[in-house]
């Protein structure tokens, strides 16, 4: 089955999601590849924030604006700290490199379900709008239903348990997940091995300009070249 791609690759809209171990969510932040965000871009999940950057990627300034957005919902303070793990009662904890697929709760299940659901919504939109293209202004609106259906308390809580963050468990992740990647145990081919490879038992006929020429082949057959 063919599938229509509605826009060229390389156009990025970044979504920052915030969840906690109790299954709660803070409305997400969208970063649009624009110099200015217009209201027409924004029909996304209730309370979400729209930011702009020409690349559509997070920047230091956008990340700070996202933290301010986060703080406005959680109302953290020094007396009531929040583990984002900075100042104002927010502690920022970064994960080791190349470990988010194991240690980041959203990467374990929620984001996978969200990407699948938003892909289905995009396909539905294309079927309902033959010949149309999904534009930047449609992204937030198309993400509303997938966000509501996938960022659910049960999925979020399960992912915090799976990663061993809450309830804390140092044994939640199997030891095998910490092992290095193992590509193959086959030795690299040597020049001797390549040179000793026998030719195929077949004949090839190719057109040439100088008549018929027979070329002997080691396997006991003859390749004939005809004009």
Backbone as a chain_set.jsonl record, in Angstrom:
{"seq": "XXXXXXXXXXXXXXXXXXXXXXXXXXXXXXXXXXXXXXXXXXXXXXXXXXXXXXXXXXXXXXXXXXXXXXXXXXXXXXXXXXXXXXXXXXXXXXXXXXXXXXXXXXXXXXXXXXXXXXXXXXXXXXXXXXXXXXXXXXXXXXXXXXXXXXXXXXXXXXXXXXXXXXXXXXXXXXXXXXXXXXXXXXXXXXXXXXXXXXXXXXXXXXXXXXXXXXXXXXXXXXXXXXX", "coords": {"N": [[0.852, -1.189, 0.0], [0.544, 2.188, -0.842], [1.699, 5.253, 0.571], [1.032, 8.623, 1.238], [3.264, 11.318, 1.462], [3.152, 14.283, 3.153], [4.676, 16.557, 3.34], [7.959, 17.964, 2.795], [10.913, 16.241, 3.865], [12.869, 17.071, 6.777], [11.739, 19.353, 7.826], [11.191, 20.479, 10.899], [9.224, 20.219, 13.808], [9.369, 20.69, 17.14], [8.36, 19.031, 20.088], [8.047, 19.491, 23.512], [7.529, 17.563, 26.294], [6.034, 17.2, 29.523], [5.873, 15.225, 32.349], [4.856, 13.498, 35.395], [5.642, 11.176, 38.097], [3.269, 10.425, 39.205], [1.535, 10.257, 37.183], [0.599, 12.601, 36.117], [0.356, 15.484, 33.878], [1.978, 18.337, 32.431], [0.899, 20.873, 30.249], [2.15, 20.599, 26.908], [5.079, 21.994, 25.188], [5.566, 23.557, 22.094], [7.937, 23.948, 19.521], [8.26, 25.861, 16.793], [9.377, 25.99, 13.371], [9.757, 28.862, 12.693], [9.984, 32.477, 12.44], [8.238, 33.895, 13.895], [5.461, 33.153, 15.947], [2.168, 32.532, 15.137], [-1.336, 32.926, 16.035], [-2.814, 31.142, 14.465], [-1.302, 28.873, 14.337], [-1.862, 27.537, 16.569], [-3.795, 25.324, 17.871], [-3.591, 23.323, 19.645], [-3.077, 20.879, 22.335], [-4.844, 21.746, 25.334], [-3.748, 24.642, 26.978], [-1.142, 24.555, 26.06], [2.126, 25.739, 24.978], [3.535, 27.887, 22.536], [6.538, 28.3, 20.819], [9.198, 29.874, 18.934], [11.71, 29.199, 16.47], [14.121, 29.35, 13.905], [15.088, 26.882, 13.025], [13.435, 25.045, 14.21], [14.273, 23.552, 16.329], [15.164, 22.96, 19.823], [16.51, 25.64, 21.779], [18.819, 27.39, 23.979], [17.478, 29.665, 24.948], [14.797, 29.048, 24.344], [14.527, 26.769, 25.876], [14.73, 27.804, 28.449], [12.412, 29.396, 28.46], [10.602, 27.314, 28.35], [10.999, 26.128, 30.843], [10.055, 28.188, 32.48], [7.378, 28.097, 31.717], [6.778, 25.508, 32.636], [7.204, 25.895, 35.401], [5.142, 27.651, 35.982], [2.955, 26.028, 36.186], [3.535, 23.988, 38.062], [4.249, 25.366, 40.33], [6.598, 25.454, 41.948], [8.961, 25.759, 44.68], [11.593, 26.723, 47.008], [10.866, 25.578, 49.362], [9.1, 23.728, 48.477], [10.262, 21.756, 46.537], [10.853, 20.66, 43.14], [11.633, 17.869, 41.201], [13.126, 18.128, 38.359], [15.184, 17.524, 37.629], [18.24, 24.125, 39.389], [17.449, 26.954, 39.979], [14.891, 28.425, 42.067], [13.705, 26.194, 43.186], [13.73, 24.098, 41.328], [15.374, 21.266, 40.36], [17.735, 20.184, 38.115], [18.303, 17.239, 36.476], [20.424, 15.458, 34.472], [20.497, 12.811, 32.072], [22.775, 10.036, 31.456], [24.716, 9.87, 28.379], [23.253, 8.318, 25.46], [21.411, 6.696, 26.761], [18.748, 7.206, 27.007], [16.694, 5.66, 25.933], [16.374, 3.696, 27.767], [16.363, 4.845, 30.337], [14.819, 7.194, 30.292], [11.604, 7.943, 31.074], [9.49, 8.736, 29.26], [10.455, 7.899, 26.802], [10.275, 5.171, 26.882], [7.667, 4.049, 26.533], [5.519, 5.949, 26.111], [6.162, 8.014, 24.172], [6.532, 6.446, 21.887], [3.945, 5.381, 21.504], [2.606, 7.787, 21.12], [3.773, 8.816, 18.743], [2.943, 6.862, 16.926], [0.159, 7.203, 17.073], [-0.193, 9.889, 16.248], [0.748, 9.668, 13.69], [-1.254, 8.072, 12.551], [-3.399, 9.871, 12.714], [-2.496, 11.836, 10.968], [-2.515, 10.396, 8.57], [-5.283, 9.913, 8.373], [-6.145, 12.543, 8.014], [-5.055, 13.108, 5.509], [-6.488, 11.323, 3.886], [-8.991, 12.434, 4.143], [-8.636, 14.866, 2.985], [-8.02, 14.958, 0.007], [-5.189, 15.319, -2.05], [-4.277, 17.388, -0.522], [-1.872, 19.045, 1.677], [-0.187, 18.582, 4.726], [0.498, 21.21, 6.799], [2.694, 23.406, 8.718], [0.995, 24.802, 10.425], [-0.958, 22.987, 11.025], [0.041, 21.081, 12.736], [-0.024, 21.275, 15.623], [-2.792, 21.12, 16.122], [-3.373, 18.576, 15.062], [-2.033, 17.035, 16.883], [-3.489, 17.071, 19.184], [-5.576, 15.13, 19.845], [-4.07, 12.617, 19.74], [-2.259, 13.213, 21.829], [-3.946, 13.395, 24.086], [-4.87, 10.767, 24.193], [-2.637, 9.163, 24.554], [-0.834, 10.194, 26.473], [-1.499, 9.207, 29.125], [-2.419, 8.582, 32.582], [-1.973, 5.856, 33.415], [-0.121, 4.802, 31.53], [2.046, 6.574, 31.877], [2.721, 6.255, 34.616], [3.436, 3.532, 34.567], [5.745, 3.651, 32.98], [7.523, 5.084, 34.604], [7.855, 3.215, 36.608], [8.977, 1.094, 35.143], [11.472, 2.135, 34.404], [12.674, 2.242, 36.842], [12.63, 4.511, 38.413], [10.529, 5.495, 40.022], [8.431, 3.555, 41.776], [11.642, 3.625, 43.347], [14.07, 1.445, 42.07], [16.895, -0.392, 41.803], [17.123, -2.691, 40.418], [15.38, -2.755, 38.34], [16.014, -2.549, 35.652], [17.233, -4.888, 33.404], [20.468, -6.501, 33.546], [21.525, -7.072, 31.055], [20.769, -4.97, 29.434], [22.648, -3.05, 29.869], [24.888, -3.834, 28.573], [27.501, -3.636, 26.034], [26.98, -2.864, 22.543], [26.796, -5.575, 20.222], [28.061, -6.545, 17.317], [28.995, -8.569, 15.371], [30.532, -11.836, 15.326], [32.029, -12.795, 13.309], [35.046, -13.269, 11.533], [36.995, -10.736, 9.862], [37.206, -10.654, 6.291], [40.091, -11.931, 4.53], [42.79, -11.15, 2.197], [43.726, -13.512, 1.036], [41.551, -15.227, 1.357], [39.674, -14.044, -0.294], [40.898, -14.227, -2.829], [40.906, -16.96, -3.246], [38.356, -17.686, -3.823], [36.178, -19.59, -5.817], [35.256, -19.28, -9.333], [31.92, -18.667, -10.652], [29.794, -21.387, -11.808], [28.877, -20.908, -14.646], [27.832, -19.418, -17.815], [28.292, -16.458, -19.749], [26.738, -14.406, -22.118], [27.543, -11.801, -24.207], [27.026, -8.959, -26.34], [29.387, -8.007, -28.854], [31.559, -6.133, -31.074], [33.38, -7.425, -32.713], [32.886, -9.992, -33.713], [32.5, -13.529, -32.968], [33.769, -14.747, -29.959], [35.387, -17.088, -27.99], [35.795, -17.61, -24.56], [37.655, -19.308, -22.241], [36.563, -20.761, -19.155], [37.437, -21.363, -15.785], [35.893, -23.239, -14.437], [35.185, -25.206, -16.207], [33.367, -24.533, -18.153], [32.27, -22.535, -20.979], [32.367, -19.16, -21.874], [30.569, -17.373, -24.193], [30.881, -14.816, -26.519], [28.947, -12.913, -28.581], [28.381, -11.012, -31.621]], "CA": [[0.0, 0.0, 0.0], [1.295, 3.424, -0.9], [1.341, 6.256, 1.566], [1.396, 9.952, 0.79], [4.029, 12.171, 2.359], [2.493, 15.568, 2.957], [5.623, 17.672, 3.352], [9.321, 17.51, 2.588], [11.634, 15.871, 5.071], [13.776, 18.091, 7.263], [10.986, 20.417, 8.477], [11.039, 19.957, 12.246], [8.472, 20.856, 14.883], [9.763, 20.0, 18.363], [7.417, 19.066, 21.199], [8.584, 19.171, 24.827], [6.46, 17.034, 27.14], [6.354, 17.156, 30.948], [5.015, 14.308, 33.099], [5.406, 13.117, 36.688], [5.493, 9.76, 38.439], [1.88, 10.169, 39.587], [0.743, 10.171, 35.966], [0.115, 13.911, 35.705], [1.015, 16.139, 32.744], [1.946, 19.776, 32.197], [0.696, 21.062, 28.806], [3.442, 20.571, 26.207], [5.62, 23.174, 24.503], [5.907, 23.323, 20.695], [8.898, 24.874, 18.916], [7.962, 25.888, 15.365], [10.441, 26.56, 12.525], [9.271, 30.16, 12.245], [10.527, 33.633, 13.14], [7.171, 34.384, 14.755], [4.363, 32.203, 16.096], [0.861, 33.162, 14.972], [-2.423, 32.147, 16.663], [-3.3, 30.082, 13.575], [-0.501, 27.669, 14.571], [-2.122, 27.02, 17.882], [-5.032, 24.681, 18.292], [-3.071, 22.089, 20.215], [-3.601, 20.523, 23.653], [-5.227, 22.891, 26.15], [-2.705, 25.202, 27.823], [0.201, 24.371, 25.507], [2.875, 26.958, 24.674], [4.198, 27.891, 21.233], [7.765, 29.084, 20.709], [9.686, 29.901, 17.561], [13.129, 29.207, 16.11], [14.161, 29.078, 12.471], [15.363, 25.468, 12.764], [12.441, 24.182, 14.838], [14.904, 22.801, 17.411], [15.283, 23.648, 21.098], [17.678, 26.473, 22.033], [18.899, 27.755, 25.384], [16.412, 30.617, 25.252], [13.522, 28.335, 24.33], [14.49, 25.853, 27.011], [14.415, 28.608, 29.634], [10.986, 29.727, 28.37], [9.87, 26.09, 28.675], [11.058, 25.968, 32.295], [9.116, 29.162, 33.048], [6.054, 27.506, 31.472], [6.664, 24.39, 33.569], [7.104, 26.427, 36.763], [3.843, 28.301, 36.168], [1.955, 24.998, 36.484], [3.858, 23.184, 39.243], [4.369, 26.289, 41.464], [7.658, 24.958, 42.815], [9.69, 26.727, 45.504], [12.642, 26.064, 47.787], [10.189, 24.765, 50.372], [8.373, 22.674, 47.757], [11.083, 21.55, 45.335], [10.409, 19.747, 42.087], [12.765, 17.203, 40.567], [13.281, 18.044, 36.921], [16.428, 17.297, 38.312], [18.254, 25.419, 38.962], [16.979, 27.856, 40.994], [13.438, 28.42, 42.259], [13.197, 24.896, 43.602], [13.783, 23.088, 40.272], [16.688, 20.633, 40.257], [17.832, 19.593, 36.779], [19.124, 16.029, 36.431], [20.598, 14.989, 33.097], [20.772, 11.382, 31.931], [24.003, 9.728, 30.714], [24.474, 9.795, 26.932], [22.847, 7.063, 24.816], [20.667, 5.866, 27.715], [17.371, 7.678, 27.165], [15.748, 4.6, 25.58], [16.233, 2.833, 28.934], [16.178, 5.602, 31.568], [13.854, 8.282, 30.132], [10.277, 7.306, 31.078], [8.69, 9.008, 28.068], [10.989, 7.16, 25.661], [10.029, 3.738, 27.03], [6.376, 3.678, 25.936], [4.592, 7.035, 25.764], [6.499, 8.662, 22.908], [6.272, 5.497, 20.808], [2.498, 5.364, 21.279], [2.211, 9.101, 20.599], [4.19, 8.909, 17.342], [2.061, 6.001, 16.139], [-1.178, 7.796, 17.031], [-0.209, 11.099, 15.427], [0.887, 9.207, 12.307], [-2.585, 7.65, 12.099], [-4.204, 11.082, 12.519], [-2.032, 12.482, 9.744], [-3.043, 9.604, 7.452], [-6.719, 10.199, 8.279], [-6.298, 13.892, 7.453], [-4.739, 13.04, 4.082], [-7.618, 10.673, 3.222], [-10.129, 13.351, 4.162], [-8.279, 16.05, 2.199], [-7.247, 14.458, -1.142], [-4.341, 16.307, -2.701], [-3.828, 18.409, 0.423], [-0.612, 18.854, 2.373], [-0.173, 18.995, 6.126], [1.433, 22.318, 6.977], [3.116, 23.667, 10.086], [-0.128, 25.279, 11.243], [-1.831, 21.856, 11.354], [0.714, 20.114, 13.607], [-0.524, 21.317, 17.0], [-4.17, 20.621, 16.141], [-3.353, 17.131, 14.838], [-1.447, 16.352, 18.041], [-4.355, 17.176, 20.369], [-6.203, 13.844, 20.184], [-3.051, 11.647, 20.132], [-1.71, 13.568, 23.146], [-4.921, 13.028, 25.114], [-5.061, 9.321, 24.242], [-1.4, 8.431, 24.867], [-0.242, 10.697, 27.716], [-2.477, 8.822, 30.139], [-1.767, 8.257, 33.855], [-1.502, 4.475, 33.534], [1.106, 4.641, 30.741], [3.125, 7.358, 32.478], [3.133, 5.588, 35.857], [4.12, 2.291, 34.209], [7.083, 3.956, 32.477], [8.365, 5.431, 35.748], [8.172, 1.951, 37.281], [9.858, 0.317, 34.264], [12.825, 2.703, 34.444], [13.198, 2.145, 38.197], [12.724, 5.83, 39.039], [9.503, 5.584, 41.063], [9.244, 3.393, 42.956], [13.041, 3.421, 42.996], [14.557, 0.068, 42.073], [18.138, -0.558, 41.043], [17.046, -3.948, 39.675], [14.29, -2.667, 37.363], [16.554, -2.695, 34.3], [18.085, -6.083, 33.34], [21.891, -6.243, 33.31], [21.832, -7.177, 29.627], [20.552, -3.681, 28.781], [23.834, -2.22, 30.062], [25.992, -4.38, 27.794], [27.819, -2.934, 24.779], [26.392, -3.442, 21.335], [27.599, -6.672, 19.689], [27.696, -6.569, 15.906], [29.202, -9.891, 14.785], [31.76, -12.518, 15.718], [32.665, -13.332, 12.109], [36.306, -12.571, 11.25], [37.034, -9.94, 8.639], [37.807, -11.419, 5.185], [41.48, -11.622, 4.189], [43.067, -11.169, 0.761], [43.844, -14.908, 0.605], [40.215, -15.813, 1.27], [39.002, -13.487, -1.46], [41.518, -14.724, -4.056], [40.652, -18.391, -3.409], [36.945, -17.916, -4.125], [36.059, -20.119, -7.186], [34.31, -18.562, -10.195], [30.62, -19.345, -10.761], [29.642, -22.372, -12.877], [27.887, -20.394, -15.59], [28.379, -18.749, -18.988], [27.687, -15.158, -20.004], [26.77, -14.008, -23.521], [27.465, -10.352, -24.357], [27.274, -8.515, -27.722], [30.578, -7.207, -29.136], [31.615, -5.741, -32.477], [34.433, -8.108, -33.467], [32.578, -11.385, -34.008], [32.332, -14.448, -31.845], [35.022, -15.079, -29.285], [35.187, -18.002, -26.87], [36.711, -17.374, -23.444], [37.57, -20.441, -21.319], [36.299, -20.48, -17.75], [38.114, -22.391, -14.995], [34.977, -24.265, -13.942], [34.893, -26.193, -17.225], [32.371, -24.04, -19.089], [32.789, -21.547, -21.923], [31.559, -17.959, -22.048], [30.561, -17.035, -25.61], [30.528, -13.43, -26.791], [28.465, -12.785, -29.953], [28.002, -9.669, -32.06]], "C": [[0.883, 1.231, 0.0], [0.8, 4.393, 0.164], [1.851, 7.599, 1.105], [2.189, 10.673, 1.868], [3.585, 13.597, 2.115], [3.442, 16.748, 2.951], [7.021, 17.12, 3.202], [9.984, 17.179, 3.921], [12.569, 17.005, 5.477], [13.079, 19.285, 7.879], [10.604, 19.916, 9.863], [10.143, 20.84, 13.102], [8.766, 20.056, 16.141], [8.673, 20.139, 19.416], [8.121, 18.651, 22.474], [7.428, 18.753, 25.718], [6.943, 16.953, 28.583], [5.364, 16.225, 31.642], [5.645, 14.046, 34.457], [5.052, 11.679, 37.011], [4.085, 9.414, 38.896], [0.961, 10.088, 38.384], [0.208, 11.495, 35.474], [0.936, 14.503, 34.575], [0.932, 17.65, 32.884], [1.759, 19.956, 30.699], [2.022, 21.205, 28.071], [3.82, 21.923, 25.611], [5.971, 22.769, 23.08], [6.896, 24.386, 20.23], [8.727, 24.781, 17.408], [9.12, 26.502, 14.579], [9.972, 27.864, 11.88], [9.983, 31.271, 13.015], [9.506, 34.226, 14.097], [6.042, 33.369, 14.768], [3.042, 32.958, 16.035], [-0.215, 32.303, 15.631], [-2.929, 31.006, 15.792], [-2.513, 28.787, 13.736], [-0.995, 26.907, 15.794], [-3.534, 26.59, 18.158], [-4.67, 23.329, 18.895], [-3.716, 21.758, 21.549], [-3.824, 21.769, 24.509], [-4.067, 23.347, 27.036], [-1.307, 25.095, 27.26], [0.811, 25.721, 25.122], [3.54, 26.818, 23.32], [5.391, 28.816, 21.226], [8.273, 28.993, 19.283], [11.211, 29.822, 17.519], [13.218, 28.749, 14.67], [14.372, 27.605, 12.157], [14.263, 24.549, 13.281], [12.996, 23.351, 15.972], [14.919, 23.631, 18.69], [16.562, 24.486, 21.127], [17.714, 26.777, 23.525], [17.781, 28.689, 25.796], [15.048, 29.931, 25.297], [13.401, 27.366, 25.5], [14.152, 26.605, 28.298], [12.935, 28.989, 29.638], [10.125, 28.512, 28.71], [9.871, 25.838, 30.177], [10.121, 26.947, 32.997], [7.682, 28.659, 32.888], [5.798, 26.365, 32.452], [6.421, 24.896, 34.99], [5.737, 27.055, 37.023], [2.746, 27.296, 36.506], [2.256, 24.269, 37.792], [4.025, 24.031, 40.495], [5.43, 25.822, 42.454], [8.311, 26.108, 43.581], [10.785, 25.982, 46.243], [12.033, 25.184, 48.879], [9.439, 23.589, 49.746], [9.106, 22.39, 46.445], [10.47, 20.535, 44.38], [11.643, 19.157, 41.431], [12.566, 17.17, 39.072], [14.738, 17.656, 36.747], [17.535, 17.957, 37.625], [17.678, 26.181, 40.109], [15.464, 27.699, 41.112], [12.886, 27.022, 42.536], [13.162, 23.832, 42.535], [15.205, 22.553, 40.184], [16.739, 19.887, 38.936], [18.798, 18.418, 36.809], [19.209, 15.55, 34.994], [20.94, 13.505, 33.095], [22.103, 11.169, 31.224], [23.706, 9.627, 29.224], [24.09, 8.388, 26.491], [22.068, 6.135, 25.754], [19.188, 6.222, 27.793], [16.351, 6.591, 26.834], [15.5, 3.651, 26.745], [15.812, 3.628, 30.173], [15.151, 6.726, 31.477], [12.446, 7.692, 30.061], [9.472, 7.532, 29.802], [9.163, 8.207, 26.864], [10.652, 5.674, 25.718], [8.737, 3.319, 26.326], [5.631, 4.862, 25.346], [4.898, 7.652, 24.411], [6.246, 7.737, 21.722], [4.788, 5.44, 20.466], [2.023, 6.673, 20.667], [2.565, 9.23, 19.122], [3.296, 8.048, 16.443], [0.686, 6.641, 15.981], [-1.22, 9.041, 16.161], [0.007, 10.747, 13.959], [-0.448, 8.764, 11.73], [-3.488, 8.852, 11.859], [-3.792, 11.813, 11.247], [-2.539, 11.725, 8.515], [-4.54, 9.844, 7.263], [-6.957, 11.562, 7.633], [-6.059, 13.875, 5.947], [-5.859, 12.359, 3.296], [-8.815, 11.614, 3.119], [-9.89, 14.607, 3.325], [-7.428, 15.624, 1.007], [-6.468, 15.582, -1.819], [-3.824, 17.385, -1.777], [-2.489, 18.064, 1.048], [-0.736, 19.346, 3.806], [0.895, 20.066, 6.3], [1.771, 22.493, 8.454], [1.932, 24.049, 10.971], [-1.081, 24.154, 11.641], [-1.26, 20.954, 12.443], [0.123, 20.104, 15.011], [-1.937, 20.757, 17.088], [-4.218, 19.108, 15.956], [-2.807, 16.373, 16.04], [-2.382, 16.319, 19.242], [-4.929, 15.823, 20.774], [-5.164, 12.775, 20.533], [-2.456, 11.932, 21.508], [-2.659, 13.127, 24.255], [-5.042, 11.515, 25.28], [-3.814, 8.56, 24.674], [-0.71, 8.921, 26.134], [-1.238, 10.47, 28.856], [-1.768, 8.423, 31.43], [-1.222, 6.841, 33.924], [-0.215, 4.25, 32.752], [2.282, 5.357, 31.401], [3.643, 6.688, 33.744], [3.909, 4.317, 35.545], [5.544, 2.561, 33.735], [8.022, 4.381, 33.596], [8.76, 4.18, 36.528], [9.177, 1.152, 36.461], [11.289, 0.823, 34.309], [13.433, 2.663, 35.839], [13.306, 3.467, 38.916], [11.749, 5.944, 40.206], [8.504, 4.43, 40.843], [10.691, 3.049, 42.554], [13.414, 1.951, 43.113], [15.793, -0.03, 41.202], [18.126, -1.831, 40.199], [15.969, -3.916, 38.584], [14.77, -2.918, 35.944], [17.478, -3.906, 34.265], [19.532, -5.721, 33.011], [22.235, -6.262, 31.83], [21.651, -5.85, 28.906], [21.759, -2.765, 28.911], [25.01, -2.686, 29.215], [26.258, -3.582, 26.536], [27.15, -3.611, 23.599], [27.345, -4.478, 20.758], [27.185, -6.881, 18.247], [27.812, -7.968, 15.326], [30.482, -10.498, 15.328], [32.458, -13.138, 14.518], [33.95, -12.572, 11.838], [36.221, -11.797, 9.944], [37.687, -10.756, 7.527], [39.231, -10.963, 4.906], [41.656, -11.665, 2.682], [43.146, -12.593, 0.234], [42.467, -15.543, 0.425], [39.477, -15.315, 0.045], [39.554, -14.076, -2.746], [41.223, -16.188, -4.302], [39.197, -18.703, -3.726], [36.798, -18.403, -5.56], [35.075, -19.308, -8.001], [32.994, -19.32, -10.271], [30.581, -20.303, -11.942], [28.567, -21.909, -13.853], [28.594, -19.743, -16.76], [27.612, -17.47, -19.235], [27.81, -14.848, -21.478], [26.56, -12.511, -23.62], [27.709, -9.977, -25.805], [28.554, -7.698, -27.816], [30.633, -6.973, -30.634], [32.527, -6.619, -33.325], [34.141, -9.574, -33.723], [32.464, -12.218, -32.759], [33.68, -14.824, -31.27], [34.712, -15.959, -28.088], [36.24, -17.748, -25.814], [36.575, -18.541, -22.491], [37.337, -19.97, -19.891], [36.834, -21.644, -16.947], [37.186, -23.517, -14.574], [34.578, -25.274, -15.004], [33.82, -25.775, -18.198], [33.009, -22.993, -19.976], [31.827, -20.381, -22.019], [31.679, -17.522, -23.487], [30.083, -15.604, -25.779], [30.152, -13.313, -28.251], [28.206, -11.326, -30.294], [26.546, -9.673, -32.49]], "O": [[1.854, 1.31, 0.752], [-0.354, 4.351, 0.59], [2.982, 7.707, 0.631], [1.828, 10.642, 3.045], [3.635, 14.074, 0.981], [3.038, 17.851, 2.583], [7.253, 15.938, 3.451], [9.659, 17.756, 4.958], [13.007, 17.796, 4.642], [13.751, 20.166, 8.414], [9.773, 19.017, 9.985], [10.29, 22.062, 13.116], [8.447, 18.868, 16.207], [8.127, 21.224, 19.618], [8.729, 17.582, 22.528], [6.46, 19.496, 25.881], [8.114, 16.673, 28.839], [4.152, 16.415, 31.536], [6.824, 14.332, 34.662], [4.27, 11.041, 36.305], [3.734, 8.236, 38.972], [-0.243, 9.879, 38.528], [-0.559, 11.529, 34.512], [2.069, 14.086, 34.334], [-0.055, 18.183, 33.391], [2.407, 19.25, 29.927], [2.93, 21.871, 28.568], [3.013, 22.85, 25.54], [6.612, 21.737, 22.876], [6.722, 25.573, 20.507], [9.014, 23.744, 16.81], [9.774, 27.427, 15.06], [9.815, 27.944, 10.661], [10.516, 31.044, 14.101], [9.863, 34.975, 15.006], [5.701, 32.793, 13.735], [2.823, 33.907, 16.788], [-0.04, 31.093, 15.775], [-3.423, 30.006, 16.313], [-2.978, 27.722, 13.33], [-0.595, 25.766, 16.026], [-4.366, 27.373, 18.617], [-5.356, 22.329, 18.681], [-4.779, 22.287, 21.872], [-3.068, 22.736, 24.411], [-3.475, 22.543, 27.756], [-0.356, 25.508, 27.923], [0.101, 26.714, 24.961], [4.054, 25.751, 22.987], [5.276, 29.988, 21.586], [7.834, 28.14, 18.512], [11.902, 30.313, 18.412], [12.476, 27.859, 14.253], [13.891, 27.119, 11.133], [14.16, 23.401, 12.847], [12.278, 22.524, 16.534], [14.716, 24.844, 18.656], [17.581, 24.085, 20.563], [16.771, 26.469, 24.252], [17.198, 28.531, 26.869], [14.24, 30.204, 26.185], [12.316, 27.166, 26.047], [13.39, 26.116, 29.131], [12.274, 28.919, 30.675], [9.048, 28.654, 29.288], [8.869, 25.387, 30.732], [9.472, 26.597, 33.982], [6.87, 28.779, 33.805], [4.715, 26.273, 33.03], [5.545, 24.395, 35.696], [5.228, 27.002, 38.143], [1.712, 27.676, 37.056], [1.337, 23.963, 38.553], [3.956, 23.506, 41.606], [5.189, 25.797, 43.661], [8.225, 27.269, 43.183], [10.903, 24.762, 46.127], [12.616, 24.173, 49.27], [9.178, 22.583, 50.407], [8.623, 22.744, 45.37], [9.68, 19.677, 44.771], [12.597, 19.878, 41.137], [11.9, 16.27, 38.559], [15.276, 17.527, 35.647], [18.679, 17.87, 38.071], [17.562, 25.638, 41.208], [14.84, 26.947, 40.364], [11.753, 26.704, 42.171], [12.623, 22.752, 42.776], [16.142, 23.319, 39.957], [15.881, 19.048, 38.664], [19.975, 18.583, 37.13], [18.188, 15.267, 34.366], [21.596, 13.008, 34.011], [22.53, 12.035, 30.461], [22.575, 9.333, 28.837], [24.539, 7.397, 27.067], [22.068, 4.92, 25.56], [18.446, 5.61, 28.561], [15.253, 6.592, 27.391], [14.535, 2.887, 26.729], [15.002, 3.153, 30.969], [14.654, 7.172, 32.511], [12.118, 7.009, 29.09], [8.832, 6.602, 29.311], [8.361, 7.869, 25.994], [10.735, 4.987, 24.7], [8.728, 2.327, 25.596], [5.16, 4.796, 24.21], [3.999, 7.803, 23.584], [5.798, 8.188, 20.668], [4.411, 5.448, 19.294], [1.146, 6.679, 19.803], [1.749, 9.702, 18.33], [2.939, 8.456, 15.338], [0.111, 6.627, 14.893], [-2.176, 9.238, 15.411], [-0.491, 11.445, 13.075], [-0.749, 9.037, 10.568], [-4.264, 8.858, 10.903], [-4.639, 12.349, 10.532], [-2.946, 12.342, 7.531], [-5.015, 9.963, 6.134], [-7.858, 11.719, 6.809], [-6.769, 14.542, 5.193], [-6.155, 12.759, 2.17], [-9.555, 11.593, 2.135], [-10.832, 15.327, 2.996], [-6.228, 15.898, 0.989], [-7.01, 16.646, -2.119], [-3.016, 18.216, -2.189], [-2.026, 16.927, 0.959], [-1.321, 20.398, 4.064], [2.063, 19.844, 5.981], [1.213, 21.82, 9.32], [1.876, 23.659, 12.137], [-1.93, 24.351, 12.511], [-1.989, 20.146, 13.017], [-0.199, 19.039, 15.537], [-2.254, 20.008, 18.013], [-5.007, 18.427, 16.611], [-3.091, 15.186, 16.199], [-2.109, 15.62, 20.218], [-4.784, 15.412, 21.925], [-5.341, 12.076, 21.53], [-2.178, 11.006, 22.269], [-2.224, 12.551, 25.253], [-5.29, 11.032, 26.384], [-3.921, 7.417, 25.12], [-0.056, 8.128, 26.811], [-1.744, 11.414, 29.462], [-0.624, 7.97, 31.382], [-0.122, 6.632, 34.435], [0.694, 3.581, 33.244], [3.383, 4.813, 31.476], [4.852, 6.562, 33.934], [4.927, 4.043, 36.18], [6.455, 1.794, 34.046], [9.211, 4.067, 33.544], [9.873, 4.095, 37.048], [10.124, 0.592, 37.014], [12.226, 0.027, 34.257], [14.601, 3.017, 36.005], [13.998, 3.558, 39.93], [12.117, 6.442, 41.271], [7.825, 4.374, 39.817], [10.942, 2.316, 41.597], [13.119, 1.296, 44.113], [15.736, 0.221, 39.999], [19.008, -2.035, 39.365], [15.68, -4.944, 37.972], [14.022, -3.443, 35.119], [18.436, -3.95, 35.036], [19.792, -4.758, 32.29], [23.137, -5.547, 31.394], [22.293, -5.61, 27.884], [21.892, -1.806, 28.151], [26.029, -1.999, 29.147], [25.359, -2.922, 26.016], [26.8, -4.79, 23.658], [28.562, -4.292, 20.794], [26.076, -7.345, 17.979], [26.822, -8.507, 14.833], [31.399, -9.786, 15.736], [33.386, -13.928, 14.687], [33.955, -11.342, 11.903], [35.469, -12.158, 9.039], [38.641, -11.487, 7.794], [39.553, -9.781, 5.024], [40.784, -12.156, 1.965], [42.695, -12.87, -0.878], [42.235, -16.294, -0.522], [38.737, -16.068, -0.588], [38.793, -14.396, -3.659], [41.279, -16.637, -5.447], [38.839, -19.87, -3.882], [37.248, -17.707, -6.47], [34.156, -18.707, -7.445], [32.962, -20.516, -9.979], [31.243, -20.077, -12.954], [27.468, -22.463, -13.878], [29.806, -19.533, -16.721], [26.414, -17.398, -18.962], [28.89, -15.011, -22.046], [25.534, -11.994, -23.178], [28.53, -10.618, -26.46], [28.802, -6.816, -26.993], [29.843, -7.547, -31.384], [32.452, -6.562, -34.552], [35.077, -10.344, -33.934], [32.348, -11.703, -31.648], [34.61, -15.172, -31.997], [33.867, -15.614, -27.262], [37.431, -17.677, -26.116], [35.485, -18.766, -21.965], [37.839, -18.928, -19.471], [36.707, -22.794, -17.366], [37.641, -24.643, -14.372], [33.721, -26.12, -14.75], [33.39, -26.593, -19.011], [34.155, -22.602, -19.757], [30.627, -20.568, -22.218], [32.792, -17.314, -23.968], [29.033, -15.218, -25.264], [30.99, -13.598, -29.107], [27.869, -10.512, -29.434], [26.02, -8.638, -32.898]]}, "num_chains": 1, "name": "protein.A"}
